Amino acid sequence: MLEVGALPRIIYLHQALTALASTISPAAWAIDWAGHLARVTDLLHARTTEAARPALLAELTAHEKDLIGRMLERRLDA
């Protein structure tokens, strides 16, 4: 079950993944990231509305943004 507090992070992750798509090769995108974006997109469409997303995104903290950025850069890998 997705907790409501996670929605701002999911919205930001969606934006970050969308931005990432234009910075890497199509082959790398297809292998490493496309499936993730598809799942995040499905989740956003199921749990939020386009109109609600800006207010939810405004709840995101700088720490959460940093954490998502580090995750996408794979700096959280063990």
C-alpha positions in Angstrom: 0.0 0.0 0.0 1.3 3.5 -0.9 1.1 6.0 1.8 -0.1 9.5 0.9 3.1 11.0 2.1 5.0 9.3 -0.6 3.2 11.0 -3.4 5.4 14.1 -3.5 8.5 11.9 -3.8 6.8 9.9 -6.6 5.9 13.1 -8.5 9.5 14.4 -8.2 10.9 11.0 -9.3 8.6 11.1 -12.3 10.0 14.6 -13.3 13.6 13.5 -12.7 13.2 10.3 -14.8 11.5 12.3 -17.6 14.5 14.7 -17.6 17.0 11.9 -17.5 15.5 10.4 -20.7 16.9 13.3 -22.8 20.4 12.9 -21.4 21.3 9.3 -22.1 21.3 7.1 -25.2 18.0 5.5 -26.3 19.6 2.0 -25.7 20.6 2.8 -22.2 17.2 4.4 -21.5 15.4 1.3 -22.7 17.5 -1.1 -20.7 17.9 0.8 -17.4 15.1 3.3 -17.0 12.1 3.0 -19.3 10.3 0.4 -17.3 10.7 2.4 -14.1 9.2 5.5 -15.7 6.3 3.5 -17.0 5.5 2.1 -13.5 5.9 5.6 -11.9 3.6 7.1 -14.6 1.0 4.4 -14.0 1.1 5.0 -10.3 0.7 8.8 -10.7 -2.3 8.3 -13.0 -3.9 5.9 -10.6 -3.3 7.9 -7.4 -3.2 11.6 -8.4 -4.7 14.1 -10.7 -2.8 16.5 -12.9 -4.4 19.3 -10.9 -3.3 17.9 -7.5 0.3 17.3 -8.4 1.7 20.9 -8.0 0.4 21.1 -4.4 1.7 17.7 -3.6 5.1 18.5 -5.1 5.3 21.7 -3.0 5.4 19.5 0.1 8.7 17.9 -1.0 11.7 18.8 1.1 15.2 19.6 -0.1 16.4 16.5 1.7 14.0 14.4 -0.3 15.0 15.9 -3.6 18.6 15.3 -2.7 17.9 11.7 -1.8 16.1 11.1 -5.1 18.9 12.7 -7.1 21.5 10.5 -5.3 19.4 7.4 -6.0 19.2 8.2 -9.7 23.0 8.8 -9.8 23.4 5.4 -8.1 25.2 6.9 -5.2 23.0 4.9 -2.8 24.1 1.5 -4.3 25.9 -0.7 -1.8 
